[in-house]
C-alpha cells in the first residue's frame, strides 16, 4: 500500500475560505484559523466583499483572483454555486477542498444527487481531493486549523475520523475532560471522494497518531474498509461508534449523510474480527481512548476494587462483573500479610475492599491498596477516590491533605499496575465554592494522569472501558500469534 | 393488614444520642438534627461528658438518667456496650432505637452473631423496635431528622429504604440534582428487626410518599416482601436496585450487611412479576424516579426525538431503540401540514427531527416540535435542549434569549404530552464563567421542572428512564385489569 496522499495535501501553506463574510458561518471558518494560529496565508473569498477586509484579511471575489498559490479551500457557499468554484480551484491548482456546503445526496432529491456526481467528476478531472460534502472538515491543532472556535490548541495522540461534524465537536470535548487530545480530527460527511478507508489508512500511517477513534454511519467500500481495519488494528487500536444501528437511526443516516446502514449483526462481527473495539456512545468512545492512552497494555481482566464504602463496593462489584471483569476473591497472601502486620480486619477484608469498615483509618487503606498493587493475582485495580472537596477538614482531623499527600495516602503512584480511578463529582453549594471545587478537582485529575491514571465519573464507565481496552490487547496478541504461524 | 407501627414511632418528640461526644461521629448525629431544625428535645448521652454541654445540649451519663421521656435513641457506641444501653432504653420506655453501631453479624464472627441475637431478644422483650444495626438510620426532613450534615431541608414525594447508608447519601444527592426530594429516607443495614418489608409497607401506607425507591442487598422474608411489593405497586411505583448481583457482589454483601443474595434470575422475575421497576445504578434509579415524579402516566413508547443535530440525532435514535422505545417515522400528517405552511424541509424532516438541517432557523424548529407535540402518534417526546451557555450571543444574532423566551422557542410548555429534556452540560473555561453557567443551567432545569419536564444529561439516560416509567404504568394497568376479572 503506498503512502496516502493526504499526508502531503493536509499540510497547506495557504487556505481560501469560499463564502467568507463579515459575520456568520463563513467568517466562522476564518476565525478558528486565527484563533489556533494558522501559520500559512488566509484568503477570504466572496464577490460581495471583494477588496474589503474580513477579520484583517483581504477578500477576493473568486479563488482565481488570488495572486498566490492556494493549497486548501474551505467551501461554505450554497450548493448551487459549487461548480464554478470547482472550475476556479482547478485553474488555480488547488489540491484539497473541504465542502461544508450541504444539500447534496442527503436530501434524497434527484437534482441534488446529480449535482454531487458532477462535483466529484470535475474534482477527479482536476486531481483535486474532496473532504465532504456536508461536513465540518478539519481540526488539526499542530497546523493551526480548526472549524470551530474554542477547540483545544494542544495536540495529542488520538486521531479522529467522523462522518458527523457535531460528533467531532463532542468527541474532542469528551477527550479534553479526559486528558485526551488529538493529532487531527476530520469530519467527512457524505464522503464522495475521500472516505472512511482513506482516513483510516491516513491515521494508521501517521506516526503521531497512537489511537484512532471513528464515528461511522455507513461505509462506501466495505471490502477495503475491513481490510484496512484489520491491518491497522495490528499496529494501533481503533475504537468505533456505528451511527444508525436501528431502523430509526438508519432512516436518520440517510437524511444525514446519505449513508446506507448495513445489517447490524454482520457489521458487529466484521468489526470484532478486524480487531477493532466497538462502543455505543461518545462517552464510551473516549472512556476507552483514555484507558488506551494512559494505561500499559494489559492482557487480563482480574480486577481489584478498592476505596469504596459498603454500598458502593457491592454495586461496584456488580457493575464490574456485568462489564465482563473478574472480581476475584482477595488473595490469601494479602490476608496473611495483613494478619502478620496485626491488622484487625485481616480475615474480613474482601475484594472489593470496603474501606468504610476501617472507620476512617486511611493509612491502613493505603496499606491494603499497596498490597493489592503488588499482588500478581490482579491484572488491574479500580479505585474509588474522593474528589478534593470531600477531603476535609473534618472536625478534629486537621487541615485537608495536599494533592500529593492525598495521592500518597491513596496508594496512587506506588505501582506500575494499571489503575483506573473512579471519582464521582457532585457539585452543590454556592457558585464560588463550586468553581473552586471544580478547579481543585481538575488539578487532581491532571495529577492522576501524570502518573498514568485515567479517571472516570462512575465505576460502570471505568469497568466497561477496562474490559474493552484489555479485549483489544488480547485480541491483537492472538491475531499476531496466528499471523506468525 | 394493620397500619404499620412505624407511622407512630417515627414521630419522636425527643431523641437521645448514645455515644455523643464533643467531636467526631457521635456529635455528628447531634449536629444534623440541629441543622435540619429538629423541633423536639435532644439529649446527648455519654458518661465521659456527663453534665457538660455538647453543642448546647446537656449531656447525660446514661439514657436512664434523662429526666424526661425519650422516644427515639440513636446509638453510636461500640458493639460491646449495647446490652446495657438496651436495658436502659427498656427501663425508659424508648420505642425505637437506630443502631449506627456496627461489627455484628456482618463480621462473620460467632461472638458478634450471638450478640446481635441477644440485642434482638432484649428489644423484643421490651417492645422496642430496631433500625439496623450497622446503618445510617433516618433522614426525615419534615421532622428535622438527618444523619448527615448538608442534606436538603426540602421535603418531597419520594420515600427511600436502603440497606446501605452510603447509598442513601448518594440517592438523596442524585435526587437533588433531578429535583426529586424525599418524604423520608431510611438506611436499615442488617435489618435484624424492622426489615425491607416493614419499610416498604410503611412507605406504601404513607400518604405523602408517591414514589418508593429501594436499595436491597438481601431480603429477610422473601414471601412477605414480594406479597407486599405486589400490593404496593398497584398503588404507587417502586423502583429497586439489587446490590450483590454477581458472585463478587454477593461476597461483598455478606461482609457489608450480612445478607445472602439469592439466585439472580429468580429475583429479576419475581420483581418484575410484582410490578416493580428494576435498575442497576443509583443514577438510573433517580432517572426513573424523576420521570415518575414529573410526567403524567404514559402507556406507550412511541417517541418523537427532536432538537439534535445530524450525528446526535442518529445516535439518539439508536439509543432510544436500544432502550426499548419505538422511534416511529415522522407522521405523514405533519409533513403535509409543513408543506401547506411552505416549509422547504417538509419532505425531508424525519423522526428524529434533525434541527441542524434548518440552518439555524430556530422558529421553524419550534413549529415542528409543536406539530409533534400535538400529533397523537407520539406517546412522548425526547428533546435535545442547549444549555444556557450555548444560547449566544452569536455574531449578528443579538443578545441571548431569556429562559422564558428560550423555552417558548423550544416549544416547551406548548403541550401536555410527556417531554423528557436532554441537556448535555460540559463545563470549561475560566472558573468564574463556569460558576455562572452552572447557576444559569440550574435555573433553566428548575424552570423546565416547573412545567413538568425532567432533564437528563444524555439521551441514553432519558430513553432508559422513559421505557421503564412506561413499563410501570402498562404493567400496573394489566395487573388491575386482571384483578377486576
Boltz contact constraints between the chains, C-beta under 6 A:
constraints:
  - contact:
      token1: [A, 23]
      token2: [B, 395]
      max_distance: 6.0
  - contact:
      token1: [A, 23]
      token2: [B, 396]
      max_distance: 6.0
  - contact:
      token1: [A, 24]
      token2: [B, 396]
      max_distance: 6.0
  - contact:
      token1: [A, 107]
      token2: [B, 348]
      max_distance: 6.0
  - contact:
      token1: [A, 164]
      token2: [B, 310]
      max_distance: 6.0
  - contact:
      token1: [A, 164]
      token2: [B, 311]
      max_distance: 6.0
  - contact:
      token1: [A, 166]
      token2: [B, 309]
      max_distance: 6.0
  - contact:
      token1: [A, 166]
      token2: [B, 311]
      max_distance: 6.0
  - contact:
      token1: [A, 166]
      token2: [B, 312]
      max_distance: 6.0
  - contact:
      token1: [A, 167]
      token2: [B, 311]
      max_distance: 6.0
  - contact:
      token1: [A, 173]
      token2: [B, 426]
      max_distance: 6.0
  - contact:
      token1: [A, 243]
      token2: [B, 314]
      max_distance: 6.0
  - contact:
      token1: [A, 243]
      token2: [B, 315]
      max_distance: 6.0
  - contact:
      token1: [A, 244]
      token2: [B, 314]
      max_distance: 6.0
  - contact:
      token1: [A, 245]
      token2: [B, 318]
      max_distance: 6.0
  - contact:
      token1: [A, 246]
      token2: [B, 318]
      max_distance: 6.0
  - contact:
      token1: [A, 246]
      token2: [B, 321]
      max_distance: 6.0
  - contact:
      token1: [A, 248]
      token2: [B, 317]
      max_distance: 6.0
  - contact:
      token1: [A, 248]
      token2: [B, 321]
      max_distance: 6.0
  - contact:
      token1: [A, 248]
      token2: [B, 327]
      max_distance: 6.0
  - contact:
      token1: [A, 249]
      token2: [B, 314]
      max_distance: 6.0
  - contact:
      token1: [A, 249]
      token2: [B, 317]
      max_distance: 6.0
  - contact:
      token1: [A, 249]
      token2: [B, 318]
      max_distance: 6.0
  - contact:
      token1: [A, 251]
      token2: [B, 350]
      max_distance: 6.0
  - contact:
      token1: [A, 252]
      token2: [B, 313]
      max_distance: 6.0
  - contact:
      token1: [A, 252]
      token2: [B, 314]
      max_distance: 6.0
  - contact:
      token1: [A, 252]
      token2: [B, 317]
      max_distance: 6.0
  - contact:
      token1: [A, 252]
      token2: [B, 352]
      max_distance: 6.0
  - contact:
      token1: [A, 253]
      token2: [B, 314]
      max_distance: 6.0
  - contact:
      token1: [A, 255]
      token2: [B, 350]
      max_distance: 6.0
  - contact:
      token1: [A, 256]
      token2: [B, 310]
      max_distance: 6.0
  - contact:
      token1: [A, 256]
      token2: [B, 314]
      max_distance: 6.0
  - contact:
      token1: [A, 309]
      token2: [B, 166]
      max_distance: 6.0
  - contact:
      token1: [A, 310]
      token2: [B, 164]
      max_distance: 6.0
  - contact:
      token1: [A, 310]
      token2: [B, 256]
      max_distance: 6.0
  - contact:
      token1: [A, 311]
      token2: [B, 164]
      max_distance: 6.0
  - contact:
      token1: [A, 311]
      token2: [B, 166]
      max_distance: 6.0
  - contact:
      token1: [A, 311]
      token2: [B, 167]
      max_distance: 6.0
  - contact:
      token1: [A, 312]
      token2: [B, 166]
      max_distance: 6.0
  - contact:
      token1: [A, 313]
      token2: [B, 252]
      max_distance: 6.0
  - contact:
      token1: [A, 314]
      token2: [B, 243]
      max_distance: 6.0
  - contact:
      token1: [A, 314]
      token2: [B, 244]
      max_distance: 6.0
  - contact:
      token1: [A, 314]
      token2: [B, 249]
      max_distance: 6.0
  - contact:
      token1: [A, 314]
      token2: [B, 252]
      max_distance: 6.0
  - contact:
      token1: [A, 314]
      token2: [B, 253]
      max_distance: 6.0
  - contact:
      token1: [A, 314]
      token2: [B, 256]
      max_distance: 6.0
  - contact:
      token1: [A, 315]
      token2: [B, 243]
      max_distance: 6.0
  - contact:
      token1: [A, 317]
      token2: [B, 248]
      max_distance: 6.0
  - contact:
      token1: [A, 317]
      token2: [B, 249]
      max_distance: 6.0
  - contact:
      token1: [A, 317]
      token2: [B, 252]
      max_distance: 6.0
  - contact:
      token1: [A, 318]
      token2: [B, 245]
      max_distance: 6.0
  - contact:
      token1: [A, 318]
      token2: [B, 246]
      max_distance: 6.0
  - contact:
      token1: [A, 318]
      token2: [B, 249]
      max_distance: 6.0
  - contact:
      token1: [A, 321]
      token2: [B, 246]
      max_distance: 6.0
  - contact:
      token1: [A, 321]
      token2: [B, 248]
      max_distance: 6.0
  - contact:
      token1: [A, 327]
      token2: [B, 248]
      max_distance: 6.0
  - contact:
      token1: [A, 348]
      token2: [B, 107]
      max_distance: 6.0
  - contact:
      token1: [A, 350]
      token2: [B, 251]
      max_distance: 6.0
  - contact:
      token1: [A, 350]
      token2: [B, 255]
      max_distance: 6.0
  - contact:
      token1: [A, 352]
      token2: [B, 252]
      max_distance: 6.0
  - contact:
      token1: [A, 395]
      token2: [B, 23]
      max_distance: 6.0
  - contact:
      token1: [A, 396]
      token2: [B, 23]
      max_distance: 6.0
  - contact:
      token1: [A, 396]
      token2: [B, 24]
      max_distance: 6.0
  - contact:
      token1: [A, 426]
      token2: [B, 173]
      max_distance: 6.0
  - contact:
      token1: [A, 431]
      token2: [B, 435]
      max_distance: 6.0
  - contact:
      token1: [A, 431]
      token2: [B, 439]
      max_distance: 6.0
  - contact:
      token1: [A, 434]
      token2: [B, 435]
      max_distance: 6.0
  - contact:
      token1: [A, 435]
      token2: [B, 431]
      max_distance: 6.0
  - contact:
      token1: [A, 435]
      token2: [B, 434]
      max_distance: 6.0
  - contact:
      token1: [A, 435]
      token2: [B, 435]
      max_distance: 6.0
  - contact:
      token1: [A, 439]
      token2: [B, 431]
      max_distance: 6.0
